[in-house]
């Protein structure tokens, strides 16, 4: 049996799909439901479904990032989007990230059945060889990760923080950053912080200790060590050279 997960913040839709669709006719069973992107991601990691029906415009959730994360971490999984968001560019991006069907609410039952038929056929054609990850989804996730890091570098930022934002596991995000950026997570974070440090050092009113705090480093010694490793000279020498 193919395991199915349903994700939507509108419980009436989740309950309706669970009861009305004759899942067994397609060799499927509903393995679980969730009401948010975060709950859905956790559920998917737990039950590892073959098929997901999900909304991607839930309150306070970045649906495209969730979608990219799921497709990248579970490339064998088939995804159908159910949404009331009528935006062509958004639909194009979702399709580019690998959804099988993009269905507008209220969806007709024949559309649901057609999506199920296509997804189960695709699963039946996959054989035993694991599918390759779509590089487009990996690029999308890394872009989202970098943007989040650039906006939050001043925090005590961890790999888990960024992975949670991108709806992927720590291990998967680390693998993607290494593949697409040819850096480790912490090397990437340090490069972002040091670029900002170079800008801040141009302000003679700021003391090194103040800059350290603005960048999210735990102490001046750590900052000094990393700055010299990345830039090749100490922060004080760099500041003097820039005068």
SULFENTA-V331713 format. One record per residue. RES is the residue in three letters. PSI is psi in whole degrees, 0 to 359 (NA if undefined). OMEGA is omega as a letter, one per 30 degrees, with the letter a starting at -180 (none if undefined). NEAR is the number of other C-alpha atoms within 12 Angstrom. Layout:
# SULFENTA-V331713
res->RES psi->PSI omega->OMEGA near->NEAR
res->RES psi->PSI omega->OMEGA near->NEAR
This chain:
# SULFENTA-V331713
res->UNK psi->137 omega->l near->18
res->UNK psi->129 omega->l near->29
res->UNK psi->136 omega->a near->31
res->UNK psi->138 omega->l near->39
res->UNK psi->136 omega->l near->42
res->UNK psi->128 omega->a near->43
res->UNK psi->120 omega->l near->44
res->UNK psi->139 omega->l near->38
res->UNK psi->349 omega->l near->27
res->UNK psi->101 omega->a near->25
res->UNK psi->331 omega->l near->18
res->UNK psi->328 omega->l near->18
res->UNK psi->316 omega->l near->27
res->UNK psi->312 omega->a near->28
res->UNK psi->320 omega->a near->21
res->UNK psi->313 omega->l near->18
res->UNK psi->319 omega->a near->32
res->UNK psi->319 omega->a near->27
res->UNK psi->324 omega->a near->15
res->UNK psi->319 omega->a near->17
res->UNK psi->133 omega->l near->28
res->UNK psi->78 omega->a near->19
res->UNK psi->321 omega->a near->25
res->UNK psi->334 omega->l near->20
res->UNK psi->338 omega->a near->14
res->UNK psi->12 omega->a near->26
res->UNK psi->32 omega->a near->22
res->UNK psi->161 omega->l near->26
res->UNK psi->144 omega->l near->27
res->UNK psi->115 omega->a near->33
res->UNK psi->346 omega->l near->26
res->UNK psi->162 omega->l near->31
res->UNK psi->157 omega->l near->38
res->UNK psi->154 omega->a near->32
res->UNK psi->6 omega->l near->30
res->UNK psi->166 omega->l near->29
res->UNK psi->318 omega->a near->39
res->UNK psi->315 omega->l near->33
res->UNK psi->319 omega->a near->25
res->UNK psi->318 omega->l near->38
res->UNK psi->316 omega->l near->41
res->UNK psi->319 omega->a near->25
res->UNK psi->319 omega->l near->26
res->UNK psi->319 omega->l near->39
res->UNK psi->331 omega->a near->22
res->UNK psi->312 omega->a near->15
res->UNK psi->346 omega->l near->23
res->UNK psi->67 omega->a near->26
res->UNK psi->160 omega->l near->33
res->UNK psi->330 omega->a near->37
res->UNK psi->140 omega->l near->45
res->UNK psi->130 omega->l near->49
res->UNK psi->123 omega->a near->46
res->UNK psi->145 omega->l near->46
res->UNK psi->151 omega->l near->45
res->UNK psi->18 omega->l near->44
res->UNK psi->60 omega->l near->32
res->UNK psi->154 omega->a near->28
res->UNK psi->132 omega->l near->15
res->UNK psi->26 omega->l near->13
res->UNK psi->140 omega->l near->25
res->UNK psi->95 omega->a near->25
res->UNK psi->321 omega->a near->35
res->UNK psi->322 omega->l near->37
res->UNK psi->319 omega->l near->38
res->UNK psi->314 omega->a near->44
res->UNK psi->314 omega->l near->49
res->UNK psi->318 omega->l near->42
res->UNK psi->315 omega->a near->49
res->UNK psi->315 omega->a near->50
res->UNK psi->327 omega->a near->43
res->UNK psi->317 omega->a near->38
res->UNK psi->331 omega->a near->35
res->UNK psi->71 omega->a near->34
res->UNK psi->338 omega->l near->32
res->UNK psi->345 omega->a near->32
res->UNK psi->136 omega->l near->39
res->UNK psi->138 omega->a near->41
res->UNK psi->132 omega->l near->45
res->UNK psi->133 omega->a near->42
res->UNK psi->132 omega->l near->43
res->UNK psi->118 omega->a near->38
res->UNK psi->153 omega->l near->30
res->UNK psi->4 omega->a near->23
res->UNK psi->107 omega->a near->21
res->UNK psi->78 omega->l near->17
res->UNK psi->117 omega->a near->15
res->UNK psi->318 omega->a near->14
res->UNK psi->321 omega->l near->12
res->UNK psi->317 omega->l near->23
res->UNK psi->318 omega->l near->30
res->UNK psi->316 omega->a near->18
res->UNK psi->319 omega->l near->23
res->UNK psi->317 omega->l near->39
res->UNK psi->321 omega->l near->25
res->UNK psi->330 omega->l near->24
res->UNK psi->1 omega->l near->36
res->UNK psi->19 omega->l near->33
res->UNK psi->148 omega->l near->38
res->UNK psi->318 omega->l near->36
res->UNK psi->142 omega->l near->33
res->UNK psi->104 omega->a near->35
res->UNK psi->131 omega->l near->34
res->UNK psi->137 omega->l near->24
res->UNK psi->147 omega->f near->22
res->UNK psi->127 omega->a near->19
res->UNK psi->142 omega->l near->24
res->UNK psi->150 omega->a near->16
res->UNK psi->327 omega->l near->18
res->UNK psi->333 omega->l near->13
res->UNK psi->320 omega->l near->21
res->UNK psi->314 omega->a near->32
res->UNK psi->321 omega->l near->26
res->UNK psi->318 omega->l near->21
res->UNK psi->317 omega->l near->30
res->UNK psi->316 omega->a near->37
res->UNK psi->314 omega->a near->27
res->UNK psi->316 omega->a near->22
res->UNK psi->320 omega->l near->32
res->UNK psi->326 omega->l near->32
res->UNK psi->318 omega->l near->20
res->UNK psi->318 omega->l near->21
res->UNK psi->322 omega->l near->30
res->UNK psi->337 omega->a near->20
res->UNK psi->353 omega->a near->14
res->UNK psi->337 omega->l near->18
res->UNK psi->209 omega->a near->11
res->UNK psi->345 omega->a near->9
res->UNK psi->129 omega->l near->11
res->UNK psi->137 omega->a near->13
res->UNK psi->151 omega->l near->20
res->UNK psi->147 omega->l near->17
res->UNK psi->137 omega->l near->25
res->UNK psi->119 omega->a near->24
res->UNK psi->337 omega->l near->23
res->UNK psi->320 omega->l near->25
res->UNK psi->322 omega->l near->36
res->UNK psi->316 omega->l near->38
res->UNK psi->318 omega->a near->29
res->UNK psi->314 omega->a near->32
res->UNK psi->316 omega->a near->43
res->UNK psi->321 omega->l near->38
res->UNK psi->318 omega->l near->25
res->UNK psi->320 omega->l near->30
res->UNK psi->314 omega->a near->41
res->UNK psi->317 omega->l near->32
res->UNK psi->318 omega->l near->20
res->UNK psi->319 omega->l near->26
res->UNK psi->320 omega->l near->35
res->UNK psi->330 omega->a near->25
res->UNK psi->344 omega->a near->19
res->UNK psi->18 omega->a near->23
res->UNK psi->336 omega->a near->33
res->UNK psi->346 omega->l near->26
res->UNK psi->167 omega->l near->21
res->UNK psi->72 omega->a near->23
res->UNK psi->134 omega->l near->29
res->UNK psi->165 omega->l near->25
res->UNK psi->323 omega->l near->30
res->UNK psi->320 omega->l near->22
res->UNK psi->313 omega->a near->22
res->UNK psi->321 omega->l near->38
res->UNK psi->318 omega->l near->35
res->UNK psi->319 omega->l near->30
res->UNK psi->326 omega->a near->36
res->UNK psi->2 omega->l near->44
res->UNK psi->38 omega->l near->41
res->UNK psi->168 omega->l near->40
res->UNK psi->161 omega->l near->28
res->UNK psi->314 omega->a near->24
res->UNK psi->317 omega->a near->19
res->UNK psi->318 omega->l near->29
res->UNK psi->318 omega->l near->41
res->UNK psi->318 omega->l near->31
res->UNK psi->317 omega->a near->26
res->UNK psi->318 omega->l near->36
res->UNK psi->318 omega->l near->31
res->UNK psi->321 omega->a near->20
res->UNK psi->314 omega->a near->19
res->UNK psi->333 omega->a near->24
res->UNK psi->348 omega->a near->24
res->UNK psi->38 omega->l near->15
res->UNK psi->158 omega->l near->20
res->UNK psi->167 omega->l near->21
res->UNK psi->313 omega->a near->33
res->UNK psi->330 omega->l near->26
res->UNK psi->321 omega->l near->22
res->UNK psi->315 omega->l near->30
res->UNK psi->318 omega->l near->36
res->UNK psi->322 omega->l near->35
res->UNK psi->323 omega->l near->28
res->UNK psi->314 omega->a near->31
res->UNK psi->321 omega->a near->36
res->UNK psi->325 omega->l near->38
res->UNK psi->320 omega->l near->22
res->UNK psi->323 omega->l near->26
res->UNK psi->318 omega->l near->39
res->UNK psi->323 omega->l near->32
res->UNK psi->317 omega->a near->20
res->UNK psi->328 omega->a near->27
res->UNK psi->344 omega->l near->31
res->UNK psi->345 omega->l near->23
res->UNK psi->107 omega->a near->18
res->UNK psi->344 omega->l near->17
res->UNK psi->340 omega->a near->12
res->UNK psi->128 omega->l near->19
res->UNK psi->157 omega->a near->19
res->UNK psi->318 omega->a near->30
res->UNK psi->323 omega->l near->24
res->UNK psi->322 omega->l near->22
res->UNK psi->319 omega->l near->32
res->UNK psi->315 omega->l near->33
res->UNK psi->321 omega->a near->23
res->UNK psi->335 omega->a near->27
res->UNK psi->350 omega->l near->37
res->UNK psi->10 omega->l near->30
res->UNK psi->153 omega->a near->29
res->UNK psi->329 omega->l near->20
res->UNK psi->168 omega->a near->19
res->UNK psi->326 omega->a near->22
res->UNK psi->317 omega->l near->16
res->UNK psi->314 omega->l near->20
res->UNK psi->313 omega->a near->31
res->UNK psi->318 omega->a near->28
res->UNK psi->315 omega->a near->20
res->UNK psi->320 omega->l near->30
res->UNK psi->313 omega->a near->35
res->UNK psi->324 omega->l near->22
res->UNK psi->320 omega->a near->17
res->UNK psi->316 omega->a near->24
res->UNK psi->329 omega->l near->23
res->UNK psi->348 omega->l near->15
res->UNK psi->165 omega->l near->18
res->UNK psi->163 omega->l near->25
res->UNK psi->319 omega->l near->35
res->UNK psi->318 omega->a near->27
res->UNK psi->320 omega->l near->19
res->UNK psi->317 omega->l near->24
res->UNK psi->317 omega->a near->24
res->UNK psi->325 omega->l near->15
res->UNK psi->330 omega->a near->13
res->UNK psi->351 omega->a near->15
res->UNK psi->NA omega->none near->11
